Amino acid sequence: MEKKKRLSSLKQYPVLMAFSLFFIALFVLDMATPDRAYSEMENTTLSQRPALTQFTAKGLNSYFTAYTKYVKDQVFGRDQWISLQSMVETTLLQKEQNGGILLGKEHMMFPRTFGLLSSEERTLPKNTSAVESLCQRYPGKVNVLLAPAASDIYPENVPVNAPLLDENTYLDQLSAAVQAAGGRFVDVRDTLKAHKDEYIYYRTDHHWTSLGAYYAYCAWRDVQANAGEWTQEILCGNFRGTTWNKVPLPTVPAEEITAWYQHPTRHVSYNNGQYETESIYERKYLSGSDQYAVFLNSNQAQTVIEGSGKNGKLLLIKDSYGNTFSQFPVEDYAEVHVLDLRFFKGDVAEYAKENSITDTLVLYGTQNFVSDTTLSAAASIVKA
């Protein structure tokens, strides 16, 4: 009789019962589901179960803080919950900003940048000075190319009144500095804008596509574009990049990654021969979350690519924008040497001398150039 009364009283609160059953079921599923070390969708590592090592106030506080993050990272159906949250915020609440990403027209996702950070106001002049010094040391042999952000090429797709860095001011200043120092600034803004109706930037990633990189290559080489000279192979059709990882909306279509080549195989050596292969496309990444890493085996400190040209050696100093770009100059030079100064700790000038470098191209995304601290830190660049 007493049990029937308790059951009857509980039935008077159906919402409470539903929530209670939901959280009990979620708890059981959490306990039954193995912990994950990595989230493929978010492209990030997940917290693991912490250990209580100190029975002190500070130790307990650290433990419960870490445990809260662990529960949040390992909750059952985490990927689905994140997608649902993004859907609710963007579809029902009509939010145009989410997770530091601006949700634009044509399914384009733009990193939100209010302006230069105080640290970037210090870094940008240092990077400009480093590039100037490189141009002065090797007059007539240094080219500088900064890839504009997609928001600069597609301002009409950016949400109205969105906070974005005006890149043009900094690009104009760098152009003047490079040319005054004896270098050549390759301004690709007009070139890319002339082809903006084509697929030159990913919608779900901050990088340019192979087609966008090809048009930049043509501007650098000062040649007419002729896509028919190149074999274009679709490497995958399910790509969603770093901006999508922050706002994983299932309604945003997946994209294609395409390889462009005239010779499908060529010898590539990474990090002074630690790993050697016969292609610049590392296809193992196509089945994972970081598919853009198919180009040049992600970001490596030092790479040497066998070229199809008879003469000349190019030194490509780059960030990740250069990975896609590297497909093209390998047809012009006998060798292409690629340095990523975020990881390369050697003497750049000495490297150029030892390897008989004939030409140098500094290629960065503009937003990376203003914030990267390793370019100016590579002291060998600015030594006389």
VOSENU-723858 format. One record per residue (C-alpha): residue number from 1; residue in one letter; x, y, z. Coordinates in pm, whole numbers, plus 50000, padded with zeros to 5 digits. Each point is the difference from the previous one (the first is absolute). Example, Ala and Ser with C-alpha at 12.3 -4.5 7.8 and 13.67 -1.06 7.14 Angstrom:
2
REC   num   residuo      c1      c2      c3
REC     1         A   51230   49550   50780
REC     2         S   50137   50344   49934
END
This chain:
384
REC   num   residuo      c1      c2      c3
REC     1         M   50000   50000   50000
REC     2         E   50282   50234   50096
REC     3         K   50184   49923   49675
REC     4         K   49690   50077   49795
REC     5         K   49968   50338   50174
REC     6         R   50362   50089   49925
REC     7         L   49960   49891   49638
REC     8         S   49679   50198   49971
REC     9         S   50165   50311   50141
REC    10         L   50290   49966   49757
REC    11         K   49755   49982   49709
REC    12         Q   49885   50348   50094
REC    13         Y   50342   50127   49884
REC    14         P   50049   49850   49652
REC    15         V   50263   50256   49896
REC    16         L   50207   49928   50311
REC    17         M   49972   49628   49935
REC    18         A   50103   50043   49636
REC    19         F   50304   50207   50093
REC    20         S   50098   49756   50274
REC    21         L   49975   49701   49769
REC    22         F   50194   50189   49732
REC    23         F   50291   50082   50229
REC    24         I   50003   49649   50149
REC    25         A   50015   49854   49649
REC    26         L   50273   50248   49903
REC    27         F   50199   49905   50309
REC    28         V   49970   49629   49918
REC    29         L   50105   50060   49639
REC    30         D   50295   50212   50117
REC    31         M   50116   49720   50226
REC    32         A   49961   49739   49725
REC    33         T   50169   50203   49724
REC    34         P   50383   49989   49980
REC    35         D   50179   50333   50035
REC    36         R   50129   50159   49682
REC    37         A   50344   50156   49974
REC    38         Y   49921   50209   49694
REC    39         S   49700   50161   49831
REC    40         E   50021   49955   49624
REC    41         M   49722   50252   49939
REC    42         E   50156   50277   50211
REC    43         N   50357   49901   49913
REC    44         T   50103   50028   50364
REC    45         T   50115   49783   50291
REC    46         L   49752   49920   50276
REC    47         S   50054   50003   50376
REC    48         Q   50061   49667   50171
REC    49         R   49883   49889   50344
REC    50         P   50212   50189   50258
REC    51         A   50159   49843   50307
REC    52         L   49957   50138   50350
REC    53         T   50355   50035   50129
REC    54         Q   49967   50246   50291
REC    55         F   49736   50005   50272
REC    56         T   50040   50374   50055
REC    57         A   49770   50289   49917
REC    58         K   50215   50092   49701
REC    59         G   50029   49638   49886
REC    60         L   49625   49940   50027
REC    61         N   49924   50323   49812
REC    62         S   50237   49902   49718
REC    63         Y   49853   49651   49989
REC    64         F   49637   50114   49975
REC    65         T   50090   50263   49739
REC    66         A   50176   49738   49790
REC    67         Y   49721   49749   50059
REC    68         T   49736   50248   49883
REC    69         K   50192   50052   49676
REC    70         Y   50045   49624   49967
REC    71         V   49624   49941   50031
REC    72         K   49931   50273   49746
REC    73         D   50249   49855   49750
REC    74         Q   49893   49639   50044
REC    75         V   49623   50044   50015
REC    76         F   49812   49740   49795
REC    77         G   49916   50129   49651
REC    78         R   50227   50304   50035
REC    79         D   50031   50055   49624
REC    80         Q   49622   49987   49956
REC    81         W   49944   50242   50291
REC    82         I   50245   50250   49852
REC    83         S   49833   49977   49659
REC    84         L   49658   50045   50159
REC    85         Q   50121   50305   50195
REC    86         S   50138   50156   49682
REC    87         M   49675   49927   49817
REC    88         V   49786   50158   50273
REC    89         E   50217   50309   50029
REC    90         T   50025   50064   49627
REC    91         T   49659   49881   49878
REC    92         L   49760   50079   50283
REC    93         L   50183   50289   50163
REC    94         Q   50129   50134   49665
REC    95         K   50348   50061   50138
REC    96         E   50257   50115   49744
REC    97         Q   50296   49944   50234
REC    98         N   50083   49679   50177
REC    99         G   50321   49871   50154
REC   100         G   50206   50286   49860
REC   101         I   49870   49929   49649
REC   102         L   49789   50230   49783
REC   103         L   49728   49813   49814
REC   104         G   49973   50160   49659
REC   105         K   49805   49954   49681
REC   106         E   50057   49706   49765
REC   107         H   50086   49784   50305
REC   108         M   50328   50190   50039
REC   109         M   50157   50004   50347
REC   110         F   50245   50280   50086
REC   111         P   50230   50026   50304
REC   112         R   49894   50303   50204
REC   113         T   50272   50264   50039
REC   114         F   49921   50329   50174
REC   115         G   50338   50153   49914
REC   116         L   50362   49961   50095
REC   117         L   50062   49872   50350
REC   118         S   50257   50185   50208
REC   119         S   50243   49711   49945
REC   120         E   49942   50019   49624
REC   121         E   50068   50373   50002
REC   122         R   50347   49906   50122
REC   123         T   50044   49696   49777
REC   124         L   49898   50154   49667
REC   125         P   50280   50264   49989
REC   126         K   50255   49734   50100
REC   127         N   49886   49766   49723
REC   128         T   50004   50283   49749
REC   129         S   50353   50091   50107
REC   130         A   50112   49637   49969
REC   131         V   49866   49978   49644
REC   132         E   50160   50335   49912
REC   133         S   50337   49872   50122
REC   134         L   49964   49684   49794
REC   135         C   49926   50208   49688
REC   136         Q   50299   50225   50069
REC   137         R   50233   49706   50046
REC   138         Y   49893   49832   49674
REC   139         P   49898   50289   49771
REC   140         G   49785   49896   49706
REC   141         K   49968   49639   50119
REC   142         V   49728   50024   50265
REC   143         N   49626   49998   49933
REC   144         V   49739   50055   50271
REC   145         L   49641   49880   49958
REC   146         L   49732   50031   50266
REC   147         A   49672   49819   49942
REC   148         P   49705   50223   50089
REC   149         A   49730   49856   50221
REC   150         A   49682   49883   49829
REC   151         S   49813   50287   50169
REC   152         D   50212   50246   49800
REC   153         I   49901   49832   49672
REC   154         Y   49636   49937   50094
REC   155         P   49895   50298   50216
REC   156         E   49644   49970   49872
REC   157         N   49970   49658   50166
REC   158         V   50112   50124   50342
REC   159         P   49718   50084   50248
REC   160         V   49914   50370   50003
REC   161         N   50203   50208   50249
REC   162         A   50213   49698   50091
REC   163         P   50329   50075   50179
REC   164         L   50279   49934   49753
REC   165         L   50359   50111   49960
REC   166         D   50059   50230   49703
REC   167         E   50289   49815   49836
REC   168         N   50045   50243   49712
REC   169         T   50177   50261   50213
REC   170         Y   50261   49751   50118
REC   171         L   50044   49842   49658
REC   172         D   50060   50341   49841
REC   173         Q   50256   50088   50267
REC   174         L   50183   49669   49962
REC   175         S   50000   50034   49622
REC   176         A   50171   50339   50023
REC   177         A   50254   49873   50255
REC   178         V   50093   49691   49795
REC   179         Q   50046   50193   49677
REC   180         A   50204   50272   50172
REC   181         A   50229   49726   50136
REC   182         G   50069   49855   49657
REC   183         G   49748   49717   50005
REC   184         R   49685   49930   49802
REC   185         F   49658   50002   50161
REC   186         V   49754   49773   49819
REC   187         D   49659   50161   50051
REC   188         V   49736   49735   49925
REC   189         R   49695   50190   50122
REC   190         D   49880   50114   49657
REC   191         T   50085   49663   49847
REC   192         L   49788   49811   50251
REC   193         K   49716   50252   49985
REC   194         A   49989   49955   49622
REC   195         H   49934   49628   50059
REC   196         K   49773   50030   50303
REC   197         D   49714   49826   49817
REC   198         E   50215   49687   49992
REC   199         Y   50080   49760   50283
REC   200         I   50315   50171   50129
REC   201         Y   49940   49985   50379
REC   202         Y   49855   49726   50213
REC   203         R   49672   50087   50168
REC   204         T   50073   49800   50315
REC   205         D   50371   50076   50034
REC   206         H   50218   50313   50000
REC   207         H   50232   49879   49721
REC   208         W   49979   50055   49628
REC   209         T   49923   49704   49776
REC   210         S   50242   49856   49746
REC   211         L   49833   50220   49736
REC   212         G   50053   50311   50212
REC   213         A   50363   49905   50059
REC   214         Y   50042   49942   49626
REC   215         Y   49884   50351   49913
REC   216         A   50242   50138   50261
REC   217         Y   50277   49788   49844
REC   218         C   49924   50145   49656
REC   219         A   50020   50353   50142
REC   220         W   50336   49917   50160
REC   221         R   50138   49848   49678
REC   222         D   49836   50274   49793
REC   223         V   49844   49746   49762
REC   224         Q   49653   49953   49857
REC   225         A   49789   49739   50177
REC   226         N   49954   49680   49801
REC   227         A   49829   49740   50217
REC   228         G   49995   49756   49710
REC   229         E   50373   49940   50046
REC   230         W   49935   49837   50335
REC   231         T   49843   49673   50107
REC   232         Q   49738   50074   50266
REC   233         E   49923   49707   50229
REC   234         I   49730   50016   50265
REC   235         L   50162   49856   50311
REC   236         C   49688   50005   50220
REC   237         G   49646   50138   50000
REC   238         N   49927   50002   50373
REC   239         F   50229   50279   50117
REC   240         R   49893   50236   50278
REC   241         G   50274   50225   50133
REC   242         T   50112   50183   50310
REC   243         T   49726   50265   50000
REC   244         W   49730   49734   49971
REC   245         N   50157   49807   50287
REC   246         K   49917   50296   50226
REC   247         V   49639   50018   49877
REC   248         P   49918   49648   49873
REC   249         L   49677   50066   49816
REC   250         P   49879   49686   49819
REC   251         T   49810   50223   49755
REC   252         V   50328   50136   49856
REC   253         P   50102   49785   49702
REC   254         A   50330   49816   50000
REC   255         E   50262   50111   49749
REC   256         E   50253   49855   49760
REC   257         I   50377   50006   50027
REC   258         T   50169   49984   49661
REC   259         A   50359   49923   49903
REC   260         W   50156   50177   49701
REC   261         Y   50304   49847   49834
REC   262         Q   50179   49943   49673
REC   263         H   50210   49715   50138
REC   264         P   49819   49779   50255
REC   265         T   50313   49871   50170
REC   266         R   50313   50179   50119
REC   267         H   50249   49939   50277
REC   268         V   49932   50186   50327
REC   269         S   50226   50003   50306
REC   270         Y   49883   50128   50339
REC   271         N   50220   50127   50280
REC   272         N   50339   49907   49856
REC   273         G   49894   49656   49885
REC   274         Q   49811   49887   50309
REC   275         Y   49712   49909   49771
REC   276         E   50012   49962   49622
REC   277         T   49722   49933   49754
REC   278         E   49914   50030   49631
REC   279         S   49713   50248   50013
REC   280         I   49920   50337   50155
REC   281         Y   49654   49863   50083
REC   282         E   49993   49804   50326
REC   283         R   49672   49817   49942
REC   284         K   49982   49840   50344
REC   285         Y   49850   50326   50129
REC   286         L   49697   49972   49773
REC   287         S   49838   49747   50233
REC   288         G   50051   50218   50310
REC   289         S   49882   50336   50128
REC   290         D   50288   50216   49873
REC   291         Q   49959   49935   49629
REC   292         Y   50173   50323   49896
REC   293         A   50319   49837   50133
REC   294         V   50002   49789   49682
REC   295         F   50209   50281   49853
REC   296         L   50368   49963   50097
REC   297         N   49931   49765   50291
REC   298         S   49852   50280   50214
REC   299         N   50247   50259   50134
REC   300         Q   50358   49876   50007
REC   301         A   50311   50195   50099
REC   302         Q   50196   49928   49682
REC   303         T   49899   49843   49671
REC   304         V   50190   49946   49675
REC   305         I   49794   49926   49687
REC   306         E   50152   49870   49680
REC   307         G   49897   50237   49722
REC   308         S   49937   49953   49630
REC   309         G   50196   50308   49897
REC   310         K   50356   49975   49874
REC   311         N   50145   50291   50196
REC   312         G   49953   50206   50312
REC   313         K   49917   49929   50362
REC   314         L   49712   50173   50173
REC   315         L   49988   50064   50374
REC   316         L   49635   50021   50109
REC   317         I   49964   50150   50349
REC   318         K   49638   49942   50086
REC   319         D   49713   49933   50234
REC   320         S   49722   49752   49918
REC   321         Y   49887   50203   49695
REC   322         G   50321   49891   49833
REC   323         N   49911   49632   50029
REC   324         T   49740   50021   49723
REC   325         F   50213   50247   49804
REC   326         S   50298   49762   49989
REC   327         Q   49829   49786   49733
REC   328         F   50083   50259   49734
REC   329         P   50362   50126   50023
REC   330         V   50128   49640   49998
REC   331         E   49943   50009   49624
REC   332         D   50232   50300   49957
REC   333         Y   50303   49925   50220
REC   334         A   50246   49715   50033
REC   335         E   49932   50002   50375
REC   336         V   49757   50172   50233
REC   337         H   50114   50037   50361
REC   338         V   49719   50072   50245
REC   339         L   50061   50142   50348
REC   340         D   49733   50052   50264
REC   341         L   50161   50232   50254
REC   342         R   49751   49897   50267
REC   343         F   50194   49674   50016
REC   344         F   50332   50059   49822
REC   345         K   50264   50106   50253
REC   346         G   50303   50025   49776
REC   347         D   50178   50294   49839
REC   348         V   49795   50100   49694
REC   349         A   50279   50194   49831
REC   350         E   50247   49715   50051
REC   351         Y   49742   49753   49869
REC   352         A   49952   50209   49686
REC   353         K   50376   50016   49944
REC   354         E   50061   49628   50057
REC   355         N   49723   49901   49761
REC   356         S   50085   50251   49724
REC   357         I   49661   50168   50012
REC   358         T   49938   50226   49698
REC   359         D   49659   50151   50085
REC   360         T   49797   50057   50315
REC   361         L   49625   50033   50047
REC   362         V   49852   50099   50335
REC   363         L   49636   49887   50000
REC   364         Y   49763   50047   50294
REC   365         G   49633   50054   50060
REC   366         T   49958   50365   50095
REC   367         Q   49833   49921   50332
REC   368         N   50286   49766   50088
REC   369         F   50266   50249   49893
REC   370         V   49879   50265   50244
REC   371         S   50006   49758   50294
REC   372         D   50284   49754   49930
REC   373         T   50287   50044   50245
REC   374         T   50242   49758   49837
REC   375         L   50070   50200   49685
REC   376         S   50170   50283   50185
REC   377         A   50150   49755   50249
REC   378         A   50192   49829   49721
REC   379         A   50296   50228   50063
REC   380         S   50196   49857   49710
REC   381         I   49765   50175   49761
REC   382         V   50103   50345   50116
REC   383         K   50374   49941   50052
REC   384         A   50231   50177   49762
END
